[in-house]
Amino acid sequence: MSAHLPLHGKTALVTGVSRRRGIGFAVATKLASLGASVVIHHHRPHDLDLPWGGDDLDAVRTGVREHLTEGARFADVAADLSDPASIPEVVGAATALTGTLDVLVCNHAKSGDDGSILDMTPERLSAFWDVNTRSTLLLTAEFARLRAPEPEEPRRPGDRIVGNGPYTEAQGHVFWMTSGQISGAMRGEVAYAASKAALAGVTATVAAELLELGIILNTINPGPVNTGYMDPETTDRSLEDLDAYIASTPFGRVGTPADPAELIGWLATASGSWMVGQVLTSDGGFGL
């Protein structure tokens, strides 16, 4: 069982699963195929405001269920993660499915309505920060508290979290998603790049703290993945010369959602658990 279904008996929460073409859907189905019970989070109103539009949520649910293995369970929860009050509700709903929560994939993101540095306003910056950065940190904190003993005294800057190590195996896995700002300029996406750069920048700090609890954090840069925004009929940007550029790359294609999903699936197993606190780029060499 463990060889073929390494996540058998585990429960995973994947946020931002509202479109079958999205990375979140690919991750959710991959974890399900590895034996996990899966809880998906979605916020469809965000998609409806973008050129690629919303998907059929019933079809999304069915698609994930089709990958579940025997005995695994499924649930979904709708929430606007820009509201901090939604965070404990989402984690609570995920934990309620099986009584435990072992994997957290923070795939949700705000995109669209961005701009250059000349277009930045407090409201625009806060909108991206609230969804992409703050909610990811709060979800991670809520996940970590499931395994953390109550501190005897308030912690001060520099204090270590006290866990129950050493651990014979990982006590949980957390995955954050960053973006191409770690490889080069992202013109016209200043608010998005800033919100994602914050996650990449604080990965080592949070990973070190989570490790005291036996929880492993890694951050994934999936590189350019076409989830619909590179299709002419649903794009939000210029695609001039894109086909010629892609044809000139070694593999002649951009990423598919399955590419980062395969990486996350492996990292979530015991086989990938020696990889800790890294910002990993999975882009087929585009950054080169």
ABEGO torsion letter per residue (X at the ends): XAAABAABGBBBBBBGBABAABAAAAAAAAAAAAGBBBBBBBBAAAAAABAAEBBBAAAAAAAAAAABBBGBBBBBBBBBAABAAAAAAAAAAAAAAAGBBABBBBABBBBEGBBBAAABBAAAAAAAAAAAAAAAAAAAAAAAAAABBBBABBBBBGBBBBBAOBBABBAEBBBBBBBAAAAEBBBGAAAAAAAAAAAAAAAAAAAAAAAAAGBBBBBBBAEBBBAGAABAAABABBABGAAAAAAABAAGBBBBAAAAAAAAAAAABAAAAABBGBBBBBAGGAAX
